[in-house]
Amino acid sequence: MSGKVTGVATIRVDGQEIPTEKGAVLNPGGASRTPRMAGKRVFFNEEPVAPTLQCTVLHTEDIDLIDLGSITNATVLVECDNGQDYMLIGAFTTDTTELNTGEGQVRLNMAARSCERI
């Protein structure tokens, strides 16, 4: 079995493509499980984990730092170059956006209500 490995992802927020650098990190969320021992038997607890997206946005003349920081209830598409696409539903910015003027980069961290493969 062989196939293409994701190398680049295109990220769209409410239909608008945002220029991101290579290396975005998508966590589709789910459950975090903690093992629990009772003698030699293993059990686990589950705790829900929200989907998250971390990326570096290039600060072009079309990108407003304040607008990025105020994103709420957005639909975010992560389109991978291997053909797999993911949709974050109800996405919002989790941290204040920071502009690195030396590199022309903005750090963008988001979370969402859910993530689906489409």
C-alpha positions as CSV (number, residue, x, y, z in Angstrom):
1,M,0.0,0.0,0.0
2,S,1.3,3.4,-0.9
3,G,-0.2,6.9,-1.0
4,K,0.5,10.5,-0.8
5,V,1.4,12.0,2.6
6,T,0.1,15.4,3.6
7,G,2.6,18.1,3.0
8,V,0.5,21.2,2.6
9,A,-2.9,22.1,3.9
10,T,-5.1,25.0,2.7
11,I,-7.1,26.6,5.5
12,R,-10.4,28.5,4.9
13,V,-12.3,30.4,7.5
14,D,-16.0,30.9,6.5
15,G,-14.9,30.4,2.9
16,Q,-12.0,32.8,2.9
17,E,-8.6,31.2,2.4
18,I,-6.0,32.5,4.9
19,P,-2.3,32.3,3.9
20,T,-0.7,29.8,6.3
21,E,2.8,28.5,6.5
22,K,3.5,24.8,6.3
23,G,3.2,23.0,9.6
24,A,-0.4,23.6,10.7
25,V,-1.5,21.2,13.5
26,L,-5.1,19.8,13.5
27,N,-6.3,17.8,16.5
28,P,-9.8,16.4,15.6
29,G,-10.6,16.0,19.3
30,G,-12.4,13.1,20.9
31,A,-11.7,11.6,24.2
32,S,-8.6,11.5,26.5
33,R,-8.4,8.3,28.4
34,T,-6.6,7.8,31.7
35,P,-5.8,4.3,32.7
36,R,-6.9,3.2,36.2
37,M,-5.7,0.1,37.9
38,A,-7.7,-2.2,40.3
39,G,-5.2,-4.9,41.3
40,K,-4.1,-6.3,38.0
41,R,-7.2,-5.2,36.1
42,V,-7.1,-2.1,33.9
43,F,-9.9,0.3,33.5
44,F,-10.0,3.9,32.2
45,N,-11.7,7.2,32.6
46,E,-12.7,9.4,29.6
47,E,-12.7,13.1,29.4
48,P,-13.8,15.0,26.2
49,V,-11.2,16.9,24.3
50,A,-12.2,19.8,22.0
51,P,-10.9,19.8,18.4
52,T,-8.1,22.4,17.9
53,L,-6.2,24.0,15.1
54,Q,-2.8,25.7,15.4
55,C,-1.3,27.5,12.5
56,T,1.0,30.4,11.5
57,V,-0.7,33.0,9.3
58,L,1.3,35.3,7.0
59,H,0.4,38.9,7.8
60,T,-0.4,40.2,4.3
61,E,-2.3,43.4,3.5
62,D,-5.5,41.4,3.4
63,I,-5.1,39.9,6.9
64,D,-6.5,41.9,9.9
65,L,-4.9,41.0,13.2
66,I,-7.9,42.1,15.2
67,D,-10.4,40.2,12.9
68,L,-8.4,37.0,13.4
69,G,-8.6,37.4,17.1
70,S,-12.3,37.9,17.1
71,I,-13.4,34.8,15.2
72,T,-16.3,33.0,16.7
73,N,-18.8,30.4,15.5
74,A,-16.9,30.0,12.2
75,T,-16.7,27.1,9.8
76,V,-13.1,26.2,9.1
77,L,-12.0,23.9,6.3
78,V,-8.6,22.2,6.4
79,E,-8.0,20.9,2.9
80,C,-5.0,18.5,2.8
81,D,-3.1,18.0,-0.4
82,N,-3.5,14.2,-0.1
83,G,-7.3,14.5,-0.7
84,Q,-8.5,14.4,2.9
85,D,-10.5,17.4,4.1
86,Y,-11.7,18.2,7.6
87,M,-14.3,20.7,8.8
88,L,-14.3,22.4,12.1
89,I,-17.8,23.5,13.1
90,G,-18.4,26.4,15.6
91,A,-14.7,27.3,15.5
92,F,-13.4,30.2,17.6
93,T,-10.0,31.8,18.3
94,T,-8.7,30.7,21.7
95,D,-5.8,33.0,22.3
96,T,-5.0,36.6,21.5
97,T,-3.3,36.9,18.1
98,E,0.3,38.0,18.2
99,L,2.1,39.7,15.3
100,N,5.8,38.9,14.8
101,T,6.9,41.9,12.7
102,G,10.3,40.4,12.1
103,E,8.9,37.4,10.3
104,G,5.5,38.8,9.2
105,Q,3.7,36.0,11.0
106,V,0.6,35.8,13.2
107,R,0.1,32.8,15.6
108,L,-3.5,31.6,15.3
109,N,-4.9,29.0,17.8
110,M,-8.5,27.8,17.4
111,A,-10.9,25.4,19.0
112,A,-14.3,24.1,17.8
113,R,-17.5,22.3,18.9
114,S,-16.8,19.4,16.5
115,C,-14.6,18.2,13.6
116,E,-15.7,16.0,10.7
117,R,-14.0,14.5,7.8
118,I,-15.7,15.6,4.6
